[in-house]
Amino acid sequence: MSHIFDWFFAQYKGVEAHFVVLEIIGVCFGLLSVYFSKKRNIWVYPTGIISTVIFVYLLWVSRLFGDMLINAYYTIMSIYGWILWAKSSKDNIHIEVSKTTKRDWLISLGLAVFSWLFVTGVYLLKPYINSGFSSDEISFDFQHFTWVDWTDIFTTSIFLVGMWLMAKRKIENWICWIIGDVISVPLYYHKGLVFSSFQYFIFTIIAIAAYFEWKRNLNKSKVK
């Protein structure tokens, strides 16, 4: 057992304690947020906002700009989703769900393309940002892109669409979360954010269960 703990915490060697504590707090509130989302409970948003604000800071410090931007987007969309859910909830807590329409998919495609282009642009500027915003001997091309960067760009697009569909109370939002979560488990471990990697593993399990729970509720509402 001690070997497991040594392996787990080896990723945090040299990391200041307060960063580790903040990551754990962010993970806990993230898990709470996904749990409340699974239950169609409006508390998904206040708990989610706490988590995403923490991760915006941590990811900026870690220079993981794609992840940082998606968490900033989560924060904004959480406020938007909170307002929408509050207006449509049956008892100020729970909401009704529906299926994604053709128009919703077209908007989702547009959001995905926008995200891909925007985050790619951010990564093109990554050497400039990392050099303290100095353009000396900086080349703006794709040569410095790694597989991590491209994967980050891809998952950012998926999560952006998932967040928008969740705000619109569409059951297909969980498909986006499942795909993105599965990819993020090894991705975050590779980045050295072990607690976050474990968080995405739990997210995957919850997202699969949530999809079927939302589907059951959707079928029940159709019967009524």
Secondary structure by P-SEA (a helix, b strand, c coil): caaaaaaaacccccccaaaaaaaaaaaaaaaaaaaaaaacccaaaaaaaaaaaaaaaaaaaacaaaaaaaaaaaaaaaaaaaaaaaacccccccbbbbbbcaaaaaaaaaaaaaaaaaaaaaaaaaaaaaacccccccccccccccaaaaaaaaaaaaaaaaaaaaaacccaaaaaaaaaaaaaaaaaaaacaaaaaaaaaaaaaaaaaaaaaaaaaaaaaaac
